[in-house]
């Protein structure tokens, strides 16, 4: 023991779901538990793939989180089992099943449609780098998850998690509830234990929001830390692929595989470190002494009282773990930003959507519906019954047709400069620098911090914080078809920092998660699939 007077490093338990002699339950199983079980031959990759396929079949009629399963998943698992037996494992992901959002290209027998009928049968030339990385690591691509159609950039009168191909994804903690979006299926599938982890994508909130409402961890990495090629785009500048997991440590494991430079994405050449660090080293201790956390309270607009109360307790928890909480770290640009209407706030990404989607269409080797640009897509959507127009409008599509909505226009350049001010010196970057902060913390997934981080490509981590109390009054979503707020629905705490400081988010998020254990100790999803690994093993023994 040191005699220097320094506090000892506190080690956390990384596998709370394990019990000696028993197989871990699939609702909260971790990657390291799966890897250990495969390595010690407690079960095979085929076993766990079959267990997940059974759980998807059990739950998908109600939750509709998976848009399609991979018909070759079992065969892929067989080959990976044979390889492990013959020459050992490639790493943690060897034989481990993951799900992938349906706007991320896979070169297999599955579609990549962003939930739209317009892309059914369309074939891109190349698989997304992020998918290829997981295949190389030995992961099994189990299937594709449902999403808000076109990653929630079609309609202002739709519901989160709805697409023509996948139907309506439902939230996991209250019947007929909002799953949030756009990575709705990835959040729901991870929450229900239909995979070890899933890939989502985020332009502005699309990972962290469904992670929040389904009580899982959502990490939107720094734009450029992870290659973004092979994804149906909204904005090449803001779109980021990221992990949706049940633990922060599993998110770090996913980031280890995702991160790195790519010839297919110029943004990745901004990565300031080589080699890529092991992000799991940020998930080893609950001691966060010396970390300075800022609280920008002028962004706390219409925060529900249960969320705010839980957040205040969370700040005390973080301080007890060694962090220094810095108040009065407001964003100077908030008032100016709030004067903009929604169309102006989204003007730059609307212009980028028009340009980037045309580029995506042009690269298709098969384009069965002959769609080449936004005008073609609007015409197709408004004239295809499955797209449910006009009940679900095309307002956001139409933003791309407004005057000046072009990446070469003077208006685009003017508003881009303003966006960089909002997220930069007038917002996140200004607060971090002025107060010498490491990260910012906010309750829930507030619009202003989320949008500002998106504009700058800054990383965000959401970690479960709590649940609405039993006396909560039920509120419906804007469309009126799904429950938005109700007793037991989860909410989160969100951590934000500057580009390429993702490891700091993981360090603080891990400490908070391990101290509070909100997902493990809180309510469970209102309906959970019953199939477990032991059931698959028992059936196999009877054959």
C-alpha positions as CSV (number, residue, x, y, z in Angstrom):
1,X,0.0,0.0,0.0
2,X,1.3,3.4,-0.9
3,X,2.1,5.8,1.9
4,X,1.9,8.9,-0.2
5,X,-1.7,9.7,0.9
6,X,-3.1,9.2,-2.6
7,X,-6.4,7.6,-3.0
8,X,-6.3,3.9,-4.1
9,X,-7.6,3.1,-7.5
10,X,-11.1,1.6,-7.2
11,X,-11.8,-1.4,-9.4
12,X,-15.3,-1.9,-10.6
13,X,-17.0,-5.2,-11.4
14,X,-17.3,-5.5,-15.1
15,X,-19.5,-8.7,-15.2
16,X,-22.4,-8.2,-12.8
17,X,-24.5,-10.6,-14.9
18,X,-22.3,-13.7,-14.3
19,X,-22.9,-16.4,-11.8
20,X,-20.5,-19.2,-11.2
21,X,-21.6,-22.4,-13.0
22,X,-24.4,-20.6,-14.8
23,X,-24.8,-19.2,-18.3
24,X,-25.3,-15.5,-18.3
25,X,-28.8,-14.2,-19.2
26,X,-29.0,-12.7,-22.7
27,X,-30.9,-9.5,-21.5
28,X,-27.7,-8.1,-20.0
29,X,-24.9,-10.3,-21.2
30,X,-21.6,-8.5,-22.0
31,X,-19.1,-9.0,-24.8
32,X,-16.5,-10.3,-22.5
33,X,-18.9,-12.8,-21.0
34,X,-19.7,-14.0,-24.5
35,X,-16.0,-14.2,-25.5
36,X,-15.2,-16.1,-22.4
37,X,-18.1,-18.5,-22.9
38,X,-17.0,-19.2,-26.5
39,X,-13.3,-19.5,-25.6
40,X,-14.1,-22.0,-22.8
41,X,-16.5,-23.9,-25.0
42,X,-19.5,-23.3,-22.7
43,X,-21.4,-22.6,-25.9
44,X,-20.7,-22.1,-29.6
45,X,-21.2,-19.2,-32.0
46,X,-24.0,-21.3,-33.6
47,X,-25.6,-21.6,-30.2
48,X,-25.7,-17.9,-29.5
49,X,-26.8,-17.0,-33.1
50,X,-29.7,-19.5,-32.8
51,X,-30.6,-18.1,-29.4
52,X,-30.7,-14.5,-30.8
53,X,-32.7,-15.6,-33.9
54,X,-35.2,-17.2,-31.6
55,X,-35.5,-14.1,-29.5
56,X,-36.0,-12.0,-32.6
57,X,-38.8,-14.3,-33.8
58,X,-40.4,-14.1,-30.3
59,X,-40.4,-10.3,-30.1
60,X,-40.5,-8.9,-33.6
61,X,-44.2,-9.0,-34.2
62,X,-44.7,-6.6,-31.2
63,X,-41.5,-4.5,-31.3
64,X,-40.5,-4.7,-35.0
65,X,-36.9,-3.8,-34.3
66,X,-35.3,-6.1,-36.9
67,X,-36.2,-5.4,-40.5
68,X,-34.6,-8.6,-41.7
69,X,-32.3,-11.4,-40.5
70,X,-29.2,-12.6,-42.3
71,X,-30.1,-15.9,-44.0
72,X,-26.4,-16.9,-43.8
73,X,-25.9,-16.1,-40.1
74,X,-25.9,-19.7,-38.9
75,X,-23.5,-20.8,-41.6
76,X,-21.2,-17.9,-40.8
77,X,-21.2,-18.9,-37.2
78,X,-20.4,-22.5,-38.1
79,X,-17.3,-21.4,-40.1
80,X,-16.2,-19.2,-37.3
81,X,-16.6,-22.0,-34.7
82,X,-14.5,-24.2,-37.0
83,X,-11.8,-21.5,-37.3
84,X,-11.7,-21.0,-33.5
85,X,-11.3,-24.7,-32.9
86,X,-8.6,-25.0,-35.6
87,X,-6.5,-21.9,-35.0
88,X,-7.8,-19.9,-32.1
89,X,-9.9,-16.8,-31.9
90,X,-9.2,-13.6,-33.8
91,X,-10.2,-11.5,-30.8
92,X,-13.2,-10.5,-28.6
93,X,-15.6,-10.3,-31.6
94,X,-14.9,-13.8,-33.0
95,X,-18.2,-15.5,-33.6
96,X,-20.2,-12.7,-31.8
97,X,-23.5,-11.6,-33.4
98,X,-24.2,-7.9,-34.0
99,X,-27.1,-6.1,-35.7
100,X,-26.6,-3.3,-38.2
101,X,-28.9,-0.3,-39.0
102,X,-30.6,-0.6,-42.4
103,X,-28.8,2.5,-43.7
104,X,-25.4,0.8,-43.4
105,X,-24.4,-1.2,-46.5
106,X,-23.7,-4.9,-46.1
107,X,-22.5,-7.0,-49.1
108,X,-24.6,-10.1,-48.5
109,X,-28.1,-11.3,-49.2
110,X,-29.7,-8.5,-47.2
111,X,-31.0,-5.2,-48.4
112,X,-29.8,-1.7,-47.5
113,X,-32.8,0.6,-47.9
114,X,-32.9,3.3,-45.1
115,X,-36.3,1.8,-44.5
116,X,-37.6,3.0,-47.9
117,X,-39.2,1.1,-50.8
118,X,-37.2,3.4,-53.1
119,X,-34.0,1.5,-52.3
120,X,-35.3,-2.1,-52.4
121,X,-33.2,-4.0,-54.8
122,X,-30.6,-1.2,-55.1
123,X,-27.0,-2.5,-54.9
124,X,-24.1,-0.3,-53.9
125,X,-20.6,-1.4,-55.1
126,X,-18.9,-1.6,-51.8
127,X,-19.7,-2.6,-48.2
128,X,-19.4,0.0,-45.5
129,X,-15.9,0.0,-44.0
130,X,-17.4,-0.4,-40.5
131,X,-19.1,-3.6,-41.5
132,X,-16.0,-5.0,-43.1
133,X,-14.0,-4.2,-40.0
134,X,-16.4,-6.2,-37.9
135,X,-16.4,-9.1,-40.3
136,X,-12.6,-9.1,-40.2
137,X,-12.7,-9.1,-36.4
138,X,-14.9,-12.2,-36.7
139,X,-18.3,-10.8,-35.9
140,X,-21.5,-12.4,-37.3
141,X,-23.8,-9.9,-39.0
142,X,-27.0,-11.2,-37.6
143,X,-29.4,-8.8,-39.4
144,X,-30.5,-5.3,-40.2
145,X,-32.5,-3.1,-37.8
146,X,-35.5,-0.9,-38.5
147,X,-35.2,2.9,-38.4
148,X,-37.1,6.1,-38.9
149,X,-37.3,6.2,-42.7
150,X,-34.4,8.0,-44.4
151,X,-32.9,8.4,-40.9
152,X,-35.8,10.8,-40.0
153,X,-35.2,13.2,-42.8
154,X,-38.4,12.7,-44.8
155,X,-41.5,13.8,-42.8
156,X,-42.5,16.1,-40.0
157,X,-45.7,14.2,-39.5
158,X,-44.4,10.7,-39.1
159,X,-43.5,8.8,-35.9
160,X,-40.0,7.8,-34.7
161,X,-39.1,4.3,-35.7
162,X,-41.5,4.0,-38.6
163,X,-40.5,2.9,-42.1
164,X,-42.5,1.5,-45.0
165,X,-40.2,-1.6,-45.0
166,X,-40.1,-2.3,-41.3
167,X,-43.3,-0.9,-40.0
168,X,-43.5,0.8,-36.6
169,X,-40.8,-0.1,-34.1
170,X,-42.0,0.1,-30.5
171,X,-40.3,1.3,-27.3
172,X,-39.3,-1.4,-24.7
173,X,-40.4,0.1,-21.4
174,X,-44.1,0.9,-22.0
175,X,-46.6,-0.7,-24.3
176,X,-47.1,1.1,-27.6
177,X,-44.5,3.7,-26.7
178,X,-42.1,5.8,-28.8
179,X,-38.8,4.1,-29.5
180,X,-37.2,7.4,-30.5
181,X,-35.0,7.6,-33.6
182,X,-33.7,7.4,-36.0
183,X,-31.7,4.3,-34.8
184,X,-34.9,3.0,-33.2
185,X,-34.4,-0.7,-34.1
186,X,-30.8,-0.8,-33.0
187,X,-31.8,0.7,-29.6
188,X,-34.8,-1.6,-29.1
189,X,-32.9,-4.7,-30.2
190,X,-30.0,-4.0,-27.9
191,X,-32.4,-3.3,-25.0
192,X,-34.3,-6.5,-25.5
193,X,-31.1,-8.6,-25.8
194,X,-31.5,-9.6,-29.4
195,X,-27.8,-9.1,-30.1
196,X,-24.6,-8.5,-28.2
197,X,-24.6,-4.9,-29.6
198,X,-25.7,-3.0,-32.6
199,X,-24.5,-0.3,-35.0
200,X,-26.5,2.9,-35.2
201,X,-25.9,6.1,-37.0
202,X,-26.4,9.7,-36.0
203,X,-26.7,13.0,-37.8
204,X,-28.1,14.8,-34.8
205,X,-29.4,12.7,-31.9
206,X,-30.2,9.5,-33.8
207,X,-28.0,7.2,-31.6
208,X,-28.3,8.9,-28.2
209,X,-32.0,9.5,-28.3
210,X,-33.2,5.9,-28.9
211,X,-30.4,4.8,-26.5
212,X,-32.0,7.0,-23.8
213,X,-35.5,5.8,-24.2
214,X,-34.6,2.2,-24.3
215,X,-32.1,2.3,-21.4
216,X,-28.9,1.4,-23.2
217,X,-25.6,3.2,-23.9
218,X,-25.3,5.3,-27.0
219,X,-22.0,6.6,-28.3
220,X,-21.7,9.0,-31.2
221,X,-18.0,9.1,-31.9
222,X,-16.1,12.1,-33.2
223,X,-16.8,12.7,-36.8
224,X,-13.7,11.3,-38.5
225,X,-12.7,8.8,-35.8
226,X,-14.9,6.3,-37.6
227,X,-15.1,6.0,-41.4
228,X,-18.5,6.8,-42.8
229,X,-18.4,5.4,-46.3
230,X,-21.0,2.9,-47.3
231,X,-23.9,4.6,-45.5
232,X,-27.1,6.0,-47.0
233,X,-26.3,9.7,-46.2
234,X,-28.0,12.7,-44.9
235,X,-24.8,14.8,-44.4
236,X,-21.3,13.6,-45.0
237,X,-20.2,16.3,-42.6
238,X,-22.4,15.2,-39.7
239,X,-23.2,11.5,-40.2
240,X,-21.4,9.2,-37.8
241,X,-21.7,5.4,-37.2
242,X,-21.5,4.4,-33.6
243,X,-22.2,1.8,-31.0
244,X,-25.4,1.0,-29.1
245,X,-24.6,-1.3,-26.3
246,X,-25.8,-2.3,-22.8
247,X,-22.6,-1.2,-21.1
248,X,-20.0,1.6,-21.6
249,X,-17.2,-1.0,-21.7
250,X,-18.9,-2.8,-24.6
251,X,-19.2,0.6,-26.4
252,X,-15.4,1.0,-25.9
253,X,-14.8,-2.5,-27.3
254,X,-16.9,-1.5,-30.4
255,X,-15.0,1.7,-30.8
256,X,-11.8,-0.2,-30.8
257,X,-13.0,-2.0,-33.9
258,X,-14.7,0.9,-35.6
259,X,-12.0,3.6,-35.2
260,X,-9.2,4.2,-37.7
261,X,-8.2,5.9,-40.9
262,X,-9.7,4.9,-44.2
263,X,-8.9,5.7,-47.8
264,X,-12.7,5.9,-48.3
265,X,-13.3,8.8,-45.9
266,X,-11.1,11.8,-45.9
267,X,-12.4,12.9,-42.5
268,X,-10.5,10.0,-40.9
269,X,-7.2,11.6,-41.8
270,X,-7.8,14.2,-39.1
271,X,-7.3,11.5,-36.4
272,X,-4.5,13.0,-34.3
273,X,-3.1,9.8,-32.8
274,X,-1.4,6.8,-34.3
275,X,-1.9,4.0,-33.4
276,X,-5.5,4.1,-32.3
277,X,-5.6,3.7,-28.5
278,X,-7.3,0.9,-26.7
279,X,-10.5,2.6,-25.5
280,X,-11.3,0.0,-22.9
281,X,-8.4,1.4,-20.8
282,X,-10.8,4.2,-20.1
283,X,-13.2,1.7,-18.5
284,X,-11.1,0.4,-15.6
285,X,-11.9,2.6,-12.6
286,X,-14.6,4.6,-11.0
287,X,-12.1,7.2,-9.7
288,X,-12.4,10.3,-12.0
289,X,-10.4,12.6,-9.8
290,X,-9.2,15.7,-11.7
291,X,-11.9,15.6,-14.4
292,X,-13.6,19.0,-14.8
293,X,-17.3,18.8,-15.8
294,X,-19.2,21.8,-16.9
295,X,-22.9,22.3,-16.6
296,X,-24.4,24.7,-19.3
297,X,-27.7,25.3,-17.6
298,X,-29.0,27.8,-20.2
299,X,-29.5,24.8,-22.5
300,X,-31.8,23.2,-20.1
301,X,-35.1,24.1,-21.8
302,X,-38.3,22.4,-20.7
303,X,-36.5,19.6,-18.8
304,X,-39.1,17.4,-17.0
305,X,-38.8,17.7,-13.2
306,X,-38.0,14.0,-12.6
307,X,-35.1,14.2,-15.1
308,X,-33.7,17.4,-13.6
309,X,-33.9,16.0,-10.0
310,X,-32.1,12.8,-11.1
311,X,-29.5,14.9,-12.8
312,X,-28.8,17.0,-9.7
313,X,-28.2,13.7,-7.8
314,X,-25.9,12.5,-10.7
315,X,-23.7,15.6,-10.3
316,X,-23.3,14.8,-6.6
317,X,-22.4,11.2,-7.6
318,X,-19.8,12.4,-10.1
319,X,-18.3,14.8,-7.5
320,X,-18.1,12.0,-5.0
321,X,-16.2,10.0,-7.6
322,X,-13.6,12.8,-7.8
323,X,-14.9,15.0,-10.6
324,X,-14.9,18.8,-10.2
325,X,-18.4,20.2,-11.2
326,X,-18.2,23.7,-12.7
327,X,-21.4,25.7,-12.8
328,X,-22.2,28.8,-14.8
329,X,-20.7,27.4,-18.1
330,X,-23.5,28.6,-20.3
331,X,-23.3,28.9,-24.1
332,X,-23.2,32.5,-25.2
333,X,-25.0,31.7,-28.5
334,X,-28.2,30.1,-27.2
335,X,-30.5,33.1,-27.5
336,X,-29.3,33.8,-31.1
337,X,-29.8,30.2,-32.0
338,X,-33.3,30.0,-30.7
339,X,-34.3,32.9,-32.9
340,X,-33.8,30.6,-36.0
341,X,-36.7,28.5,-37.2
342,X,-36.4,24.8,-37.7
343,X,-35.9,25.1,-41.5
344,X,-33.0,27.6,-41.0
345,X,-31.5,25.4,-38.3
346,X,-31.5,22.4,-40.7
347,X,-30.7,24.4,-43.9
348,X,-27.1,23.2,-44.2
349,X,-27.9,19.5,-43.8
350,X,-30.8,19.8,-46.2
351,X,-28.5,21.1,-48.8
352,X,-26.0,18.4,-48.0
353,X,-28.7,15.7,-48.1
354,X,-29.7,16.8,-51.7
355,X,-26.0,16.6,-52.8
356,X,-24.9,13.6,-50.9
357,X,-27.9,11.5,-51.8
358,X,-27.5,12.2,-55.5
359,X,-23.9,11.0,-55.1
360,X,-25.1,7.8,-53.4
361,X,-27.6,7.1,-56.2
362,X,-25.0,7.7,-58.9
363,X,-22.7,5.0,-57.3
364,X,-25.4,2.3,-57.3
365,X,-24.6,-0.6,-59.6
366,X,-28.3,-1.5,-59.6
367,X,-31.0,1.2,-59.3
368,X,-34.4,-0.6,-60.1
369,X,-36.6,2.4,-59.4
370,X,-34.5,4.8,-61.5
371,X,-34.1,7.4,-58.8
372,X,-31.2,9.8,-59.3
373,X,-31.9,12.9,-57.2
374,X,-34.2,14.4,-54.6
375,X,-36.9,15.4,-57.2
376,X,-37.1,11.8,-58.3
377,X,-37.3,10.6,-54.7
378,X,-40.0,13.1,-53.9
379,X,-42.0,12.0,-56.9
380,X,-41.6,8.3,-56.1
381,X,-42.5,8.7,-52.4
382,X,-45.6,10.8,-53.2
383,X,-46.8,8.2,-55.7
384,X,-46.1,4.9,-54.0
385,X,-48.9,3.6,-51.7
386,X,-46.5,1.8,-49.3
387,X,-44.9,5.1,-48.5
388,X,-48.2,6.3,-46.9
389,X,-48.2,9.8,-48.5
390,X,-49.8,12.2,-47.7
391,X,-50.6,10.8,-44.3
392,X,-46.9,10.9,-43.7
393,X,-45.8,14.0,-45.5
394,X,-42.5,14.9,-47.3
395,X,-41.8,18.2,-45.6
396,X,-38.2,17.5,-44.8
397,X,-37.6,16.3,-48.4
398,X,-39.1,19.6,-49.5
399,X,-36.6,21.6,-47.4
400,X,-34.0,20.4,-50.0
401,X,-35.9,22.3,-52.7
402,X,-35.9,25.7,-51.0
403,X,-34.1,28.6,-52.6
404,X,-30.4,28.5,-51.9
405,X,-30.5,24.9,-50.6
406,X,-27.3,24.0,-52.4
407,X,-23.8,23.4,-51.1
408,X,-22.4,26.0,-53.5
409,X,-24.8,28.8,-52.6
410,X,-23.9,31.9,-50.7
411,X,-26.7,31.2,-48.2
412,X,-25.2,27.8,-47.5
413,X,-21.8,29.3,-46.8
414,X,-23.3,32.0,-44.6
415,X,-25.3,29.6,-42.5
416,X,-22.4,27.2,-42.3
417,X,-20.3,29.9,-40.7
418,X,-23.1,30.6,-38.3
419,X,-23.4,26.9,-37.4
420,X,-19.7,26.7,-36.7
421,X,-20.1,29.7,-34.3
422,X,-23.0,28.1,-32.6
423,X,-21.3,24.8,-31.9
424,X,-17.8,26.3,-31.6
425,X,-16.8,29.5,-29.7
426,X,-20.4,30.4,-29.1
427,X,-21.3,27.0,-27.7
428,X,-19.4,23.8,-26.7
429,X,-15.9,24.8,-27.6
430,X,-16.3,28.2,-26.0
431,X,-17.5,26.7,-22.8
432,X,-14.8,24.1,-22.7
433,X,-12.0,26.6,-23.3
434,X,-13.3,29.5,-21.2
435,X,-13.7,27.3,-18.1
436,X,-10.8,24.8,-18.8
437,X,-13.2,21.9,-18.8
438,X,-12.8,18.3,-19.8
439,X,-16.4,17.6,-20.7
440,X,-19.9,18.9,-20.4
441,X,-22.9,17.1,-18.7
442,X,-26.6,17.7,-19.4
443,X,-29.8,15.9,-18.5
444,X,-31.5,13.8,-21.1
445,X,-30.7,14.5,-24.8
446,X,-31.4,18.2,-25.0
447,X,-31.8,19.7,-28.4
448,X,-29.3,22.5,-28.2
449,X,-26.2,20.6,-26.9
450,X,-27.1,17.7,-29.3
451,X,-27.4,20.0,-32.3
452,X,-24.3,22.0,-31.4
453,X,-22.2,18.8,-31.1
454,X,-23.6,17.6,-34.4
455,X,-22.6,20.8,-36.2
456,X,-19.1,20.4,-34.9
457,X,-18.7,16.7,-35.2
458,X,-18.1,16.4,-31.5
459,X,-18.6,13.1,-29.6
460,X,-21.5,12.4,-27.3
461,X,-22.1,9.6,-24.8
462,X,-25.5,8.9,-23.3
463,X,-25.7,6.7,-20.2
464,X,-28.9,5.5,-18.3
465,X,-29.8,7.9,-15.5
466,X,-33.3,6.9,-14.3
467,X,-37.0,6.3,-15.0
468,X,-40.1,8.3,-14.9
469,X,-41.9,7.8,-11.5
470,X,-45.2,5.8,-11.1
471,X,-47.4,8.9,-10.8
472,X,-46.2,10.3,-14.2
473,X,-49.1,11.4,-16.4
474,X,-49.1,9.7,-19.8
475,X,-48.4,12.0,-22.8
476,X,-48.6,11.0,-26.5
477,X,-46.2,11.9,-29.3
478,X,-47.0,14.7,-31.8
479,X,-48.7,12.3,-34.2
480,X,-50.9,10.9,-31.4
481,X,-50.2,7.3,-32.2
482,X,-47.6,6.4,-29.6
483,X,-46.9,7.0,-25.9
484,X,-44.0,9.5,-25.4
485,X,-43.9,9.9,-21.6
486,X,-45.2,7.4,-19.1
487,X,-44.3,5.7,-15.8
488,X,-41.1,3.6,-16.1
489,X,-39.8,5.1,-19.3
490,X,-36.1,5.7,-19.1
491,X,-34.0,8.8,-19.4
492,X,-30.3,9.4,-19.5
493,X,-27.4,11.7,-18.7
494,X,-25.4,13.0,-21.6
495,X,-21.7,13.8,-21.8
496,X,-20.1,15.9,-24.5
497,X,-16.6,17.0,-25.3
498,X,-14.4,18.2,-28.2
499,X,-13.2,16.3,-31.2
500,X,-11.1,13.1,-30.5
501,X,-11.5,13.3,-26.8
502,X,-13.9,10.3,-26.9
503,X,-11.8,8.5,-24.3
504,X,-12.7,11.1,-21.7
505,X,-16.4,10.5,-22.3
506,X,-15.9,6.8,-21.8
507,X,-14.0,7.3,-18.6
508,X,-16.6,9.4,-17.0
509,X,-19.5,7.5,-18.4
510,X,-18.0,4.2,-17.2
511,X,-17.5,5.5,-13.7
512,X,-21.1,6.8,-13.5
513,X,-22.5,3.6,-14.9
514,X,-20.6,1.4,-12.5
515,X,-21.6,3.5,-9.5
516,X,-25.3,3.7,-10.3
517,X,-26.0,0.5,-12.3
518,X,-29.3,2.1,-13.5
519,X,-30.0,-0.5,-16.2
520,X,-29.2,-3.5,-14.0
521,X,-31.0,-2.2,-10.9
522,X,-34.0,-0.5,-12.5
523,X,-37.2,-1.8,-14.1
524,X,-36.9,-4.2,-17.0
525,X,-38.5,-3.9,-20.4
526,X,-42.2,-4.6,-20.1
527,X,-41.9,-7.8,-22.2
528,X,-38.7,-9.7,-22.6
529,X,-38.0,-12.7,-25.0
530,X,-37.7,-16.0,-23.1
531,X,-35.2,-18.0,-25.1
532,X,-31.8,-18.2,-23.3
533,X,-28.6,-20.0,-24.2
534,X,-29.5,-22.9,-21.9
535,X,-32.6,-23.5,-24.0
536,X,-30.7,-23.8,-27.2
537,X,-28.1,-26.1,-25.6
538,X,-30.8,-28.3,-24.1
539,X,-32.5,-28.6,-27.5
540,X,-29.2,-29.5,-29.2
541,X,-28.6,-32.2,-26.6
542,X,-31.9,-33.8,-27.4
543,X,-31.1,-34.1,-31.1
